[in-house]
Amino acid sequence: MTKSATQKPNSASKSPKNVYHIGGIPVEFPYKPYGSQLAFMARVISTLDRAQRDGHCHALLESPTGTGKSLSLLCSALAWQRHRGSRTQNSNHNQPDPRASSDPLNHGGGFVADSQLSDSPAPEAAPPTKNGKSQRKKPVPTIFYASRTHSQISQVIREYRKTSYRVPMAILASRKHYCTNARVRSGDNLDEECKLLLENKETGCPQFKNAHRVKHHPSFQKGGCHEAHDIEDIVKVGKLVKGCSYFAARSMADDAYIVFCPYSYIINPVVRRAMEIDVRGAVLILDEAHNTEDMSREAGSVDVDEDSLRKVTGHDVIQFNKWDSEHLISFSYWTGDKALRELQEANISQQCFPILQECAAKALKAASDTESGLAHLSGMSAMTLEGLFSSLSYFFHDNGLHIHDYQLVMQRFIKKDAVNSPGGWTQSFGLWCLNPGVVFRNIADLSLSVILTSGTLSPMNSFSSELGVPFGTLLEAPHVIDVEAQVWASVISAGPRDYSLNASYKTADAYAFQDALGRSLEGIFKVVPGGSLVFFPSYKLMDKLCRRWHETAQWSRLNARKTLFVEPRGGSQEEFETVLKGYYSSINKGSKPAVGKRRKAKKVDNNGLTATDSLDTCTDGAAFLAVCRGKVSEGIDFSDEYARAVVSFVIIVGIPFPNINDIQVAEKKKYNDMHKYSKNLLSGNDWYCHQAFRALNQAAGTLNME
């Protein structure tokens, strides 16, 4: 539970722009910065200066939620970019024309003509590329600001609007967020529908033809009302001018000085190529970057079932003949030279891979060429092929340098249909990357600087060893609040009737524990006003508890104290946003129904079951039941009334250890134990514990203490 510590504008400053000189660079900041913000901005600027001087420099910057981290990042990075642009401009102006020595009269004799002077650097034009895009050489490095989700990017855009900096910008997102063609949006596979429509030479997509109207709309130009815009602004203009917002945003990114996107667009090489993102010489800022290790491993891995593989190749490339039919689930894996031999049996060898790669590149080019009338792969098959060859490329890179960082996996399992009903047997082929550095090092080498920042990066030594990159700048910033006066935290070891609240694997299934936890939450809901967040270590445990509380009427008693909302498992972002808005709305209303007044309350469990009961309630606020590593715990700030108590820390509802029965988790632990000394990694158990406590800290950090 916290008291508010909101940052206010600096009205006492003499300059209306609140200019602070940090590292020799004037930084415009909309508020009087906290000491931790000044330190944070100084580290960003020093990192970028060193990167410019040495070729590369990367940073790990930890700052707790509520300390103005995003605003500090934006102001310092954009100030450095502006300063760098002005220095480049001055340097260019001070250089005499090289032809002046031979023809001083016509070429200025080394003097700079007045017409060359300008307030802002103009990018040099370059010839159009083969795909018709006009690439321009920018006078400054492009800043890519990436976060985990689009909702987090919207939060960052709100911070960007607070700054005085306005540079050409773009927001990259999927067709699902941007498409303005009603016909395409109504289809089951939006990406495939879009591609088919673009291939149709007779009708085509009218919105695509008008994409330039969106890009060049006056509201997005300098001084326009949407100069600092969000996804919704581009979609609104797209509908207004009947243009394609998706391709307009991608075109805007070509000229942008700052590009906002989910960080899968940066880390995943398949997505990066699909979106034509060039990170060479760029500044990469990954906000909420505590998941970078996991994201990098996933980006280097692939799993393909036999049906998808057959659609790509037309026949069985890999023979699935290594199964014990007596077992329900079969799992076989190989690493190193053994993996090489298994792939060679499937005619995928180190020697022939370059030829296969060239064939795959031609197939992918044909699939992406909307002008070609030739037969080609479907969109899904092309993605499968590209993902497969992306992982194989890492595996075979540099004459097999990474073969010991991968596991070749064959699985046999019962396939389930869309409604989760069991079907027939199927097999899958996988290449699992166990070393995130395989992917991340490539990004770090291409870029000028990678800045990873989050509220939960500690312990930082594991990031450097896991990602395989030296970080020249490290910062663990303190919180801006007085933790003694503004924070209360406690561990409750026993509930009513003195029953131990032990949520370990052995005791979590006991009805006595589940009932004691329900009564404990009821007691907290009685005294905590506003909103409460209750985090569980897994959906499985939350499901069990919700079912038990429904059966015992504990759910009704909890709902009588606070309106209950449950984080949807999986599902769409729209579904999650609906539940989140309901939580906010219940708190904002602040009304207490009269005792005896019948009210309908929606009760949800994570098996997809919903029911509507009439209850006699007297509520005060709302409670959100959520899961560590879920949507609620990742980058959503619940400030003031929205989360007066973060129950995942006040009551330890288990510790969110990764599922020990997950094969990839078990193999990762073995990999770390095997390479602990050779690669300077954490031991398997230490890595396992770090994963748990980072997730716990991240969930607790959703309480915004600003």
Buried (B, 14 or more C-beta within 10 A) or exposed (E): BBEEBEBEEBEEBEEEEBBBEBBEBEBBBBBBBBEBBBBBBBBBBBBBBBBBEEEBBBBBBBBBBBBBBBBBBBBBBBBBBBBBBBBBBEEEEEEBBEEBEEEBEEBBEEEBEEEEEEEEBEBEEEEEEEEEEEBEEBBBBBBBBBBBBBBBBBBBBEBBEBBEBBBBBBBBBBBBBBBBBEEBEEBEEBBBBBBBBBBEEEEEBEBBEBBBBBBBBEBBEEEEEBBBBBBEBBBBBBBEBBBBBBBBBBBBBBBBBBBBBBBBBBBBBBBBEBBBBEBEBBBBBBBBBBBBBBBBBBBBBBBBBBEBBBBBEEEEBBEBEEBEEEEEEBEEBBBBEEBBEBBEEEEBBBEEBEEBBEEBEEBBEBBBEBEEEEEBBBBBBBBBBBBBBBBBBBBBEEEBEBBBBBBBBBBBBEBEEEEEEEEEBBBBBBBBBBBBBBBBBBBBEBBBBBBBBBBBBBEBEBBBBBBBBEBBBBBEBEBBBEEEEBBEEEEBEEBEEEBEBBBEEEBBEEEEBBBBBBBBBBBBBEEBBBBBBBBBBBBBBBBBBBBBBBEBEBBBBBBBBBBBBBBBBEBEEEEBEEBBEBBBEBBEEEEEEEEEEEBEBBBBBBEEEEEEEEBEBEBBBBBBBBBBBBBBBBBBBBBBBBBBBBBBBBBBBBBBBBEEEEBBBBBBBBBBBBBBEEBEBBEBEBBBBBBBBBBBBBBBBBBBBB
